[in-house]
Amino acid sequence: MSGSADLSSWRARCTAESVDDVLVYRLFGDLDHGAKDTLAFDKPLADFHAVVVDLTDVTFFTSTGLNALLGLRLRAEPLGMPVHLCKLPAATARVLEVTEATCLFQIHPDLEAALAAAQPPPAQRL
């Protein structure tokens, strides 16, 4: 390792933003046991019509990350709100496959595709 910059890229982080009434979470770093509080996904869902979780910059994915995603899905499901995942690193995709969780989420190759799929049909837009 060449320094603290390398270590900081592994530190779990989560950002949230609204894009066209879609809640977009972006995850970064190692999603291991130490990331539990980082993965609270605590934004109120009522103001959105879908959730997208961008996993582009995830460097390590364990059951902590999986449990957080499943918890988010459980919160969104009663609202009829789909949870979209995008840009899954290979190891993350493998965890979802092995646990048979891939069928619980809509999975997309990139953020643009996820945002397009997250838009409601024209008849439902106000």
Stockholm file with secondary structure:
# STOCKHOLM 1.0

chainA/1-126         MSGSADLSSWRARCTAESVDDVLVYRLFGDLDHGAKDTLAFDKPLADFHAVVVDLTDVTFFTSTGLNALLGLRLRAEPLGMPVHLCKLPAATARVLEVTEATCLFQIHPDLEAALAAAQPPPAQRL
#=GR chainA/1-126 SS CCSHHHHHTTSCEEEEEEETTEEEEEEEEEESGGGTTTTCCCSCSTTCSEEEEEEEEEEEECHHHHHHHHHHHHHHGGGTCCEEEESCCHHHHHHHHHTTCGGGSEEESSHHHHHHHHSCCGGGCC
#=GC SS_cons         CCSHHHHHTTSCEEEEEEETTEEEEEEEEEESGGGTTTTCCCSCSTTCSEEEEEEEEEEEECHHHHHHHHHHHHHHGGGTCCEEEESCCHHHHHHHHHTTCGGGSEEESSHHHHHHHHSCCGGGCC
//
